[in-house]
């Protein structure tokens, strides 16, 4: 008797090789980019609107863009 999941479905019916990873990954990264863009716009608005010092707000925005861009590039650099 084969191994089953908690719901009684045989594990042999789950085939991870059948997942269209080539189609899922671009959609996932597009959604992440859209969320990041909205977050960046909202953060920039609040930093520049409510900051006491423009230089501090500009530095924070530059650091945010540099660090998040570096992390995003690092994440996608292993994709072929």
C-alpha positions in Angstrom: 0.0 0.0 0.0 1.4 3.4 -1.0 1.8 6.4 1.3 -1.2 8.8 1.4 -1.8 12.3 2.6 -4.0 13.3 5.5 -7.0 13.5 3.2 -6.3 10.0 1.8 -5.0 11.1 -1.6 -2.1 8.9 -2.7 1.2 10.9 -2.8 1.9 9.4 -6.2 -0.8 11.7 -7.7 1.2 14.8 -6.7 3.8 15.5 -9.4 5.9 18.5 -8.8 7.5 18.1 -12.1 4.1 18.9 -13.7 4.0 22.4 -12.2 4.6 25.1 -14.9 7.4 26.8 -12.9 8.5 28.6 -16.0 5.2 30.3 -16.1 4.7 30.9 -12.3 8.0 32.5 -11.5 7.6 35.5 -13.9 4.1 36.2 -12.5 5.3 35.9 -8.9 8.2 38.4 -9.5 5.9 40.7 -11.4 3.5 40.8 -8.4 6.4 41.3 -6.0 7.6 44.2 -8.2 4.2 45.8 -8.2 3.9 45.6 -4.4 7.4 47.0 -4.0 6.6 49.9 -6.4 3.5 50.8 -4.4 5.3 50.5 -1.1 8.1 52.7 -2.5 5.7 55.4 -3.7 3.9 55.5 -0.4 7.2 55.5 1.6 8.6 58.3 -0.6 5.5 60.4 -0.2 5.6 60.1 3.6 9.3 60.6 3.9 9.3 63.8 1.8 5.9 65.1 3.1 6.5 64.6 6.9 10.2 64.7 7.2 11.8 67.5 9.2 14.9 67.4 7.1 15.0 67.0 3.3 18.5 65.6 3.4 17.5 62.8 5.8 14.5 61.9 3.7 16.5 61.9 0.5 19.2 59.7 2.1 16.5 57.3 3.4 15.0 57.1 0.0 18.3 56.5 -1.7 19.2 53.7 0.9 15.8 52.1 0.4 16.2 52.1 -3.4 19.8 50.8 -3.2 19.2 48.1 -0.7 16.0 46.8 -2.2 17.3 46.9 -5.7 20.4 45.0 -4.6 18.3 42.4 -2.9 16.0 42.0 -5.9 18.9 41.6 -8.3 20.6 39.1 -6.0 17.3 37.1 -5.8 16.9 36.9 -9.6 20.6 36.5 -10.4 20.4 32.7 -9.9 17.4 32.3 -12.3 18.3 30.9 -15.7 
